[in-house]
Amino acid sequence: MQVYLALHYWLRKILIENMLQSRGLTFSYDKHRSFSFPDIECKTGEQCLLLGESGSGKTTLLHVLGGLRKPTAGSVMVQEQDITKMTGAALDRFRGRHIGIIFQQSHFVTSLTIRENLQLAQKFANLPVDDEKILQILNRLNIGDRSEAKPQRLSVGEQQRASICRALINGPDLILADEPTSALDDSNCEEVVNLLQDQAAREGATLMIVTHDTRLKTRFSHQIELHS
């Protein structure tokens, strides 16, 4: 039965042409701060770059696309499901299983180890804890030996890798990365982009990087620009 369900899931995923699609999105913090966003289409397995200067609403848009904020108007389709119409536990489960988000700040629970933080991500998605998968992904990103360390004991680079692990742990269909390279020098920028692209390709996931870092422009054929 489990094999059948897994096969059904992957076949459905492959047959979905647009993994991410938004239409008519607007968002308002108040009457003085509001945004109107361009329509977006990212195909299944595609890797996209969303560029914009400070104040253009990049992070706000990422939060809307990831189901962390409700738009004032418009729709966001992920895996052909309109997440703007989901609420509460249903939205949390869907996001936990289908969307991996890499934030500018890691936001780990500091009292827990890295392994326990990844277990928490599985629990929030109503998935069984899978320590073997956790260790596999940590090893893949060369931080398996840090699984029992608390987040504050990791270097900035190790925390970034752990954040990527958390975004990948539930096998998401869509990975959203918020400014993953903005504070990095050229060498580390290259390494992080390689990691994100390689891991997204390995998972068959659609990747969107949201950034003002123009160094990434040569790495992505699909680019969307926001204007203030």
ABEGO torsion letter per residue (X at the ends): XAAAAAAAAAAAAAABABABBBBGBBBBABAABBBBBBBBBBBBGBBBBBBBBBGAGAAAAAAAAAGABBBABEBBBBGGBBAAABBEAAAAAAAAAABBBBBABAGBBAABBAAAAAAAAAAAAGBBBBAAAAAAAAAAAGAAAAAABBAAABBAAAAAAAAAAAAAAAGBABBBBBGAAAABBAAAAAAAAAAAAAAAAAAGBBBBBBBABAAAAAABABBBBBBX
